[in-house]
Amino acid sequence: MTMRISRRQLAARIAADIPEGSIVNLGIGAPTLVADYLPEGAEIILHTENGMLGMGAAPAAGLVDPDLINAGKQAVTAVAGAAYFHHADSFAMMRGGHLDVCVLGAFQVAANGDLANWSTGAPGAIPAVGGAMDLAIGAKHVYVMTDLLTKQGESKLVEACTYPLTGAGCVSRVYTDHAVFDVTANGFAVRETFGEHTISTLEAATGLRLIDATAEERS
C-alpha cells in the first residue's frame, strides 16, 4: 500500500504551486531540488542569500563552475540576466519583503504556523539559524518541505513547537511526503493526500485534529 511520495516527486509538486513571476528562495537541503522542476519558460526568479538573483538548476556533469554555488555550497547554474551582489544586499532583499516565496525545511511546524528548523546539536545539522530567520519573516509566503514523520515515527506537525523557534506564525503551507497541509486560523487543513492516505490516517499519524480543506472550499 503506497502511503508516501519520493523527495523528488515532492519537489516537483512544490514547483507546480509557485506562481508565475515570483521571486523565490530555496532553503538549504531538500528545498534546493525544487529548482530542477520549475516549468520551462516560466518567469520564476531564484534568489540565494549568498548573493545571487537568477539562479538556475543544478549543472550537468562536467559543467560545474566552482564560482557558482548556493548558500548550501552546492553547484548551481545562472540564467540569462543573473545578478551578483554583496551578502548584506541579499539579506536586505530578504528582510525588506522582496521575496514572494521561500521554501524551507523543518524539524517542527506548529498548528499556528510557528516554524522550528534549526538546531545547535543534532548530528549533521547546520549549528546555527543562518538566513532562515530572515527568510521566515521576510518572505510573503513560507512553504515548508519536509518528511511528515521523524526517523523515530514522531510527527513534525505539532500542536506547539518544543524546539527553538525560527519564526512565529510564518508558515503558509507544509508539503510532506504523505500530504499537503495549509496552515489556517483553525489549525492544519489537508489540501492533498498522497498514496492511500485519508484524513483519518493522517490524524492517526500526527495525533492532531485535521480539517479537510477541499470540503471547506466546496461548502
C-alpha positions in Angstrom: 0.0 0.0 0.0 1.5 3.3 -1.1 1.5 5.9 1.6 4.2 8.4 0.6 5.9 10.0 -2.4 9.6 10.5 -3.0 11.6 13.6 -2.3 11.9 14.5 -5.9 8.2 13.9 -6.5 7.5 16.3 -3.7 9.9 18.9 -5.1 8.0 18.7 -8.4 4.7 19.1 -6.6 6.0 22.3 -4.9 7.4 23.7 -8.1 3.9 23.4 -9.7 2.5 25.6 -7.0 4.9 28.5 -7.4 3.1 31.4 -9.3 4.5 32.8 -12.5 6.5 36.0 -11.8 7.6 35.0 -8.3 11.0 35.7 -6.7 11.8 32.6 -4.7 14.4 31.5 -2.2 15.1 27.8 -1.8 16.5 26.8 1.6 19.4 24.5 2.2 18.9 20.8 1.7 15.9 19.2 0.1 14.2 22.5 -1.0 17.1 23.1 -3.5 15.6 20.2 -5.6 12.6 22.5 -6.5 14.9 24.3 -8.9 15.1 21.2 -11.1 11.3 21.1 -11.6 10.3 24.6 -12.3 8.3 24.8 -15.5 10.5 25.5 -18.5 10.0 29.1 -19.7 8.2 30.2 -16.6 9.3 33.6 -15.2 10.3 32.4 -11.8 13.5 34.1 -10.4 15.5 32.2 -7.8 17.4 34.1 -5.1 20.1 32.8 -2.9 21.2 34.6 0.2 24.9 34.3 -0.5 24.4 36.9 -3.2 22.8 35.8 -6.5 19.5 36.6 -8.2 18.7 34.4 -11.3 20.0 31.1 -10.0 19.3 28.1 -12.3 19.1 24.4 -11.8 21.9 22.1 -10.8 24.6 21.9 -13.6 25.1 18.8 -15.8 28.0 16.6 -15.0 31.2 18.2 -16.3 29.7 21.7 -16.5 30.3 22.8 -12.9 31.5 26.3 -12.4 33.2 26.4 -8.9 32.3 30.1 -8.5 28.6 29.4 -8.8 27.2 28.0 -5.6 24.1 28.4 -3.5 24.0 29.0 0.3 24.5 25.3 0.9 27.7 25.3 -1.1 26.1 23.2 -3.9 27.0 23.9 -7.5 24.3 25.8 -9.4 23.8 27.5 -12.8 22.9 31.1 -13.7 20.2 32.0 -16.1 20.5 34.8 -18.6 20.4 38.2 -16.8 21.5 36.8 -13.4 22.9 39.4 -11.0 25.5 39.1 -8.2 25.7 41.3 -5.2 27.1 41.7 -1.6 25.8 39.3 1.1 24.4 42.3 3.0 22.4 43.4 0.0 21.0 39.9 -0.3 19.8 40.0 3.3 18.3 43.4 2.7 16.2 41.9 -0.1 15.0 39.2 2.3 14.3 41.5 5.2 12.7 44.1 3.0 9.8 41.8 1.9 11.0 41.5 -1.7 10.7 37.7 -1.8 7.4 36.2 -2.9 8.0 32.6 -1.7 10.6 30.8 0.3 10.8 27.0 0.7 12.4 25.8 3.9 13.0 22.5 5.7 11.7 22.0 9.2 12.1 20.0 12.4 8.6 21.1 13.6 5.7 23.2 12.4 3.0 24.2 14.8 -0.7 24.4 14.1 -0.5 28.2 14.3 2.3 28.4 11.7 5.3 28.6 14.1 8.5 27.2 12.5 11.4 25.4 14.1 14.1 24.4 11.6 17.5 24.9 13.2 19.5 23.0 15.8 22.5 23.5 18.0 23.3 19.9 18.4 21.6 17.5 16.0 24.1 15.3 14.1 24.6 16.6 10.6 22.5 19.7 11.2 23.9 23.2 10.5 24.7 24.5 14.0 23.1 28.0 13.5 19.9 29.6 12.3 21.7 31.0 9.3 19.4 33.0 7.0 16.3 31.1 7.8 15.0 33.6 10.4 15.2 36.4 7.9 13.5 34.3 5.2 10.8 33.2 7.5 9.8 36.7 8.5 10.6 38.4 5.2 9.0 36.2 2.5 5.4 36.8 1.6 4.7 33.1 1.6 6.7 30.4 3.5 6.4 26.9 2.2 7.8 24.0 4.3 9.2 20.9 2.6 9.7 18.0 5.0 9.0 14.4 5.8 5.8 14.1 7.9 7.5 11.8 10.4 10.9 11.7 12.0 13.0 8.5 11.9 11.5 7.7 15.3 8.0 7.9 13.9 7.1 11.2 15.6 5.1 13.8 13.7 6.8 17.0 12.6 3.4 18.7 12.6 2.6 19.5 16.2 0.2 21.5 18.3 3.0 23.7 19.6 6.8 23.6 18.9 9.1 22.2 21.5 12.3 23.2 19.6 13.7 26.8 19.4 11.6 28.9 17.0 12.9 30.2 13.7 9.8 32.3 13.1 6.4 32.8 14.8 3.2 32.3 12.8 5.1 32.4 9.5 4.3 29.2 7.6 1.6 29.3 4.9 1.7 25.7 3.7 3.5 22.4 4.6 4.5 19.9 1.8 5.2 16.5 3.2 5.8 13.0 1.7 2.3 12.0 3.0 0.2 15.0 2.2 0.0 18.8 1.7 -1.3 20.9 4.6 -2.4 24.5 4.7 -1.9 26.5 7.9 -5.2 28.1 8.9 -6.7 30.0 11.8 -8.3 26.8 12.9 -5.2 24.5 12.5 -3.8 22.3 9.8 -6.1 21.7 6.8 -5.4 18.8 4.4 -5.2 20.1 0.9 -4.0 17.0 -0.9 -3.2 13.4 0.2 -0.7 11.1 -1.4 -1.0 7.4 -1.9 -3.9 5.9 0.0 -3.9 8.4 2.9 -7.1 9.8 4.2 -7.9 12.4 6.8 -8.2 9.6 9.4 -4.9 8.0 8.6 -3.2 11.4 8.8 -4.8 12.2 12.1 -3.6 8.9 13.4 -0.1 9.6 12.2 0.1 13.2 13.6 -2.1 12.9 16.7 -3.8 16.1 15.6 -7.4 17.1 14.6 -7.2 18.0 10.9 -9.5 19.9 8.6 -10.5 18.9 5.1 -9.5 22.0 3.1 -11.2 20.8 -0.1 -14.5 20.1 1.8 -14.5 23.6 3.2 -14.0 25.1 -0.3 -16.9 23.1 -1.7 -19.3 24.3 1.1 
